[in-house]
């Protein structure tokens, strides 16, 4: 077993056993801190709220867009998140470089997998909201 600190809360956990228990306890209910808990994510997805660019240069892969393409990854927010809020959260994650480790490819053409995007933690993006911080008791000002 190889324990490591959770990138979101710092609590030690075994990544091969699943998600950090501390983060999961913070969000009781349906939200577990991953993008898949905040939205339906699939490709192609014509009825999505917005899309994530799946193929292209390393500078474009992971960028959210409001233009549909069957090549993009569709994201439809669930009832707990406003679509525009989630769009800007993904934009923050893209600007932060969170998608770069997911990109693969041998040339200038890179791509990301839908399954990897579903598993992305959005807690780091949520934790950077101005005036709020995530603690053991949930969100506080």
N, C-alpha and C positions, 0 to 999 in steps of 0.2 A: 504494500500500500504506500502511496506517495501523496501525503497531504500537502496542500498548498493554500496560500491565502486567497479568499474569494476576491476577485477584482472589484466587486461592488461594495462589499461591507467589511472586508478584511478578516472575516471569520475563517478559521482553518477548516477545510473540507477535502474530501476525496473526489476529484473530478470524474473518475470513472464510475462512481456510485450514483451520479446524477447531479441535481442542482443543490446549491448551498442551502442547508436546512435553516440557517439564520434568515436568509432572504425569503425563503418560502414561508416561514412563520410570520414575517413582517407583513406579508400580503396574503392573509387568509382568504379563502374563496377561490375564484377562478384565475386571478392574476398571479403568475409565478415569476414575473420579472423578465420573461422572454418576449420577443416580438410575436411569437405564435399565441401567447396568452392575451395579447392586446388586439389582435386582428387575424383575419383569415389571410393566408399568404399562399399564393399559387401562381402557376404560369401554364398556359395563357389564362387571363382573367379579365375579360372585357368589362365586367360590371364593377371593377375595383374603384376605390376612392382616389388612388394614385398608384404609380408604378415605380419600380426600382430598376434602373438600367442594369441588365444582366451581362451583356457582352460589349466589349469595346476596349479602349485604352485604359490603363491603370488610373488615369486621371478622371475617367467617366464612370467606371464600374462602381455601382452602389449609389449613384446619384439619384435622388427622387425626381420624378417628373410628373406632370399632369397630362401628358400625351400618351395615349394608348399605342402599344405595339405588341404583337403576339410574342415577341422576343423578350419583353420586359416581364418582371415579376410583379404581379398585382397584389395590392394591399388594401383590404377593406376593414376599417376599424370596427370593433365590436361596440356594444352599447355603453361601455365604461369609458371610452375614449372618443373625443371629437376628431373627425378625419383631418381637419386642418392642424390641430395640435400634434397628431401623430406624424403628419407630413413634415412639420418643422422639427420634430424630434429626430426623425430619420435624417433630415438635412443636417442637423447638428452632429449626428453620428458620422455622417459622410465627411463633413468638414473636419471632424476630429480624427479621421483616418481609420475608423473602426472596420471598414469594409476591405481595406488593403490586405490584411492577413488571410482573407477568404478567397482572394483572387488567385487564379491559377492559369497557366498558359505558358508556352515556350517562346512566343513572339510578342509583338506589340498587341496582339489580340488576346485579351484576358477575359475570364468569365467567372461568375460566382454561381453556386448551386442554390436552389430553392431551399433545400433541407438545411443548409448552413445559415441562410438568412432567417429561417424560422427560429433557430436556436440562439440567435443573437440576443444578448442581454441589453435591455433598454434602461436598466437601472442607473447606469453611469450617466446617460443623457438626462434622465429625470433628476438625478442628484445635482445637476448643474443648473437647475432652474434658479433664477435670482431670488434670493430671500428665503429659500427653503432648503432643508437638508434632511437626508434620510438617516434615521437612527433606529435603535432597537425598538422603540415604541411607535415607529411609523414616521410620517412626515411632520416636521415642526418648522416654525418660522425662526 
